[in-house]
Amino acid sequence: MSDRQILPAVVSYRLIKLLAVAIVLYLALHLSGIYRFFFNDAEGIATLLQIIGTLYSVVYAFAIYVIWGQFTAVENQIVAEAGSLKDLLLFSNPLKPATRDPVVRAVKSYSRSVVETEWKALSRGEDTEKNSRLFAEVVSSVAAAVPEDETQRGISQRLLEIANQSSIHRDERLALSVKRIPRTLMLFVSTTASLIFFLIFFYPFHNLFLGLAAIVITATLLFFAHFVLTDLDNPFEGTWNVSSKSFSDLITKFH
């Protein structure tokens, strides 16, 4: 994952603004005396909050489960694909330099392009045609490695199998990378969170400071919940994202 700070400055600023607006609005409503009209409905509002809160927690848990599963699957395919490319470099060692060098160059060129361009392209939902061509060159370089004896023939066959495995991992990684939480589900989660936040403003707390504490805690929890949901939804962008270190290691640590 990324080594960035847990909560970026811009996100912290948004949270501070949200809390400031919420506190000012709550104080204005409280001082206006509007809560006197809701004293007799406190139980009803509490029941409504409980119903919506339960619904929100169930739907949110489901959304996080799906997104986290997708996030982990992308990470696993990245490690598997990079591991297959690493095996190509390691298993090709017995080959003669003239036969092996094209494979090494193709793997490193592809890995460099993945690190420098593909992560950004995937985060924006753009195509990765250039990287697909570079990966095809990796497969072509393996197929072009003509064995000179029986030992090298076995090595070449093994390299072709590894290249095929790497292709499967790449296809799976790309398929998982474009998936995002359905807009309808995101809208539903956001709507239920907004209703909870709205209702808490009109709950008739007798104690002003208790009401303020409830507003601050609710706003902070809902903000963080939304932040985690949207941040994990895109594995290649945000605070918590998948790392390209596995591919970077192919460029610097293997020859």
Secondary structure, DSSP 8 states (H G I E B T S, - for coil): ---S-SS-HHHHHHHHHHHHHHHHHHHHHHHTTGGGGGGGGHHHHHHHHHHHHHHHHHHHHHHHHHHHHHHHHHHHHHHHHHHHHHHHHHHTTTS-HHHHHHHHHHHHHHHHHIIIIIHHHHHTT---HHHHHHHHHHHHHHHT---SSHHHHHHHHHHHHHHHHHHHHHHHHHHHHT----HHHHHHHHHHHHHHHHHHHTS--SSHHHHHHHHHHHHHHHHHHHHHHHHHHSTTSSSS----HHHHHHHHT--
